[in-house]
Amino acid sequence: MSKSLSILCFGNSLTAGYYNWGQDYHPYAWKLEKRLKAAFPTHILRIDVDGLPGDLVKSPPGRFLPRLQQKCAATSYDWVIILGGTNDLGSMYPPEKILPALKEAWATAIKSGANVLALTIPECGARLQRLIDARAELNSQILKHDADSFYAFDLHKEIPYLNATKETKARIWDDAVHMKPDGYDLVGNLIADHLIQLLS
């Protein structure tokens, strides 16, 4: 009998694969699915994407939590990959306001029976020290979080922006926040490497 594996990729524009000012989308889930199909050819695979550009983790005003609750109530996922916080940081919310909202999202997914893979928040083009410090603080809290069925992956470390070469920037990044298809494929590959290890 075939095993099944269901995954929800959840977040905002970076999960949706937003590029070209929102005229095109190329979610990292596409590459992730390809890799998982190759790694587990006998599994029946379901990968859903729910990325809402501009959404805030802090709900209200954001819709992050109600969206996730709806998804987890409708489908029982094996894994929920959560990336959120970029817009909250951009809106100048401090880490101590964003972290509890992220924790609530993680707990919601875990309570529904899923494992959570939480991603750290990638760099962007802003060189504002306050923002850089806040992101570093939030990311370290994500990596430190400890709970049953909770795993974290340091995406921030794997995809630098500020120290990237000109060529890398041109290939991977679309604007100072969003990536090009090559960038999202890279994210999909990195997550696949990590997830295949966890699943094996």
LINCOR-V623156 format. One record per residue. RES is the residue in one letter. PHI is phi as a letter, one per 40 degrees, with the letter a starting at -180 (none if undefined). PSI is psi in radians with two decimals (NA if undefined). D_LAST is the distance of its C-alpha to the last C-alpha in whole Angstrom. Layout:
# LINCOR-V623156
RES | PHI | PSI | D_LAST
RES | PHI | PSI | D_LAST
This chain:
# LINCOR-V623156
M | none | 2.37 | 18
S | c | 2.44 | 16
K | c | 2.63 | 13
S | b | 2.66 | 14
L | a | 2.05 | 13
S | b | 2.32 | 16
I | b | 2.38 | 16
L | b | 2.15 | 19
C | c | 1.98 | 20
F | b | 2.41 | 23
G | i | -2.43 | 25
N | b | -2.43 | 29
S | c | -0.58 | 30
L | c | -0.49 | 27
T | c | -0.63 | 24
A | c | -0.38 | 27
G | g | 0.53 | 27
Y | c | 2.24 | 31
Y | a | 3.09 | 33
N | f | 0.80 | 36
W | f | 0.56 | 38
G | g | 0.12 | 36
Q | c | -0.36 | 37
D | b | 2.70 | 34
Y | b | 2.45 | 30
H | a | 1.37 | 27
P | c | 2.55 | 24
Y | c | -0.38 | 21
A | d | -0.48 | 19
W | c | -0.82 | 21
K | c | -0.68 | 19
L | d | -0.78 | 16
E | c | -0.78 | 16
K | d | -0.81 | 17
R | c | -0.72 | 14
L | c | -0.64 | 11
K | c | -0.71 | 14
A | c | -0.64 | 13
A | c | -0.58 | 10
F | b | 1.23 | 10
P | c | -0.39 | 13
T | c | -0.15 | 14
H | c | 2.53 | 13
I | c | 2.06 | 16
L | b | 2.35 | 16
R | b | 2.11 | 18
I | b | 2.07 | 18
D | b | 2.60 | 21
V | b | 2.22 | 23
D | b | 1.62 | 26
G | b | 2.10 | 27
L | b | 1.86 | 31
P | d | 2.38 | 33
G | g | -0.12 | 35
D | c | 2.61 | 33
L | b | 2.49 | 33
V | c | -0.68 | 31
K | c | 1.85 | 34
S | b | 2.22 | 35
P | c | 2.88 | 38
P | c | -0.29 | 39
G | c | 2.99 | 36
R | b | 0.25 | 34
F | d | -0.93 | 30
L | c | -0.88 | 30
P | d | -0.61 | 32
R | c | -0.78 | 30
L | c | -0.73 | 27
Q | d | -0.75 | 28
Q | c | -0.82 | 29
K | c | -0.82 | 26
C | c | -0.42 | 24
A | c | -0.55 | 27
A | c | -0.54 | 27
T | b | 2.42 | 24
S | c | 1.95 | 21
Y | c | 2.59 | 18
D | c | -0.65 | 14
W | b | 2.47 | 14
V | b | 2.09 | 17
I | c | 2.05 | 17
I | b | 2.17 | 21
L | b | 2.02 | 23
G | a | 2.76 | 27
G | h | -0.33 | 29
T | d | -0.84 | 31
N | c | -0.59 | 34
D | c | -0.77 | 34
L | c | -0.72 | 35
G | c | -0.51 | 37
S | c | 0.13 | 39
M | g | 0.41 | 40
Y | c | 2.40 | 38
P | c | 2.75 | 37
P | d | -0.63 | 34
E | c | -0.19 | 35
K | c | -0.54 | 36
I | c | -0.71 | 32
L | d | -0.82 | 30
P | c | -0.60 | 31
A | c | -0.68 | 31
L | c | -0.76 | 27
K | c | -0.65 | 26
E | c | -0.69 | 28
A | c | -0.81 | 26
W | d | -0.81 | 23
A | c | -0.64 | 24
T | c | -0.81 | 25
A | c | -0.75 | 22
I | c | -0.70 | 20
K | c | -0.50 | 23
S | c | -0.10 | 22
G | h | 0.07 | 19
A | c | 2.75 | 17
N | c | 2.59 | 14
V | b | 2.31 | 16
L | b | 1.86 | 15
A | c | 2.30 | 19
L | b | 2.45 | 20
T | c | 2.82 | 23
I | c | 2.14 | 26
P | c | 2.83 | 26
E | c | 2.85 | 30
C | b | -3.07 | 33
G | c | -0.21 | 36
A | c | 2.28 | 38
R | b | 0.32 | 39
L | c | 2.06 | 41
Q | d | -0.64 | 40
R | c | -0.72 | 40
L | c | -0.75 | 37
I | c | -0.75 | 35
D | c | -0.74 | 36
A | c | -0.72 | 35
R | c | -0.72 | 31
A | c | -0.73 | 30
E | c | -0.81 | 31
L | c | -0.77 | 29
N | c | -0.67 | 26
S | c | -0.58 | 26
Q | c | -0.65 | 27
I | c | -0.80 | 23
L | c | -0.46 | 21
K | c | -0.35 | 23
H | d | 2.40 | 23
D | b | 2.06 | 21
A | a | 2.75 | 20
D | c | 2.48 | 18
S | g | 0.25 | 15
F | b | 2.29 | 16
Y | b | 2.63 | 15
A | b | 2.60 | 17
F | b | 2.26 | 16
D | c | 1.39 | 20
L | c | -0.62 | 21
H | d | -0.76 | 24
K | c | -0.58 | 24
E | c | -0.43 | 22
I | b | 1.39 | 25
P | c | 2.62 | 28
Y | b | -0.96 | 31
L | c | -0.63 | 34
N | c | 0.13 | 33
A | c | 2.60 | 32
T | c | 2.82 | 34
K | d | -0.74 | 37
E | c | -0.78 | 35
T | c | -0.78 | 31
K | d | -0.79 | 33
A | c | -0.57 | 35
R | c | -0.67 | 32
I | c | -0.67 | 29
W | c | 2.44 | 32
D | c | -0.77 | 34
D | a | -2.87 | 36
A | c | -0.08 | 36
V | b | -0.73 | 33
H | c | 2.80 | 31
M | b | 2.94 | 29
K | c | 2.96 | 30
P | d | -0.71 | 28
D | d | -0.67 | 27
G | c | -0.79 | 26
Y | c | -0.60 | 24
D | c | -0.65 | 22
L | c | -0.76 | 21
V | d | -0.80 | 20
G | c | -0.71 | 18
N | c | -0.75 | 16
L | c | -0.78 | 16
I | c | -0.69 | 14
A | c | -0.81 | 12
D | d | -0.79 | 11
H | c | -0.77 | 10
L | c | -0.68 | 8
I | c | -0.67 | 6
Q | c | -0.80 | 5
L | c | -0.68 | 6
L | c | -0.48 | 4
S | c | NA | 0
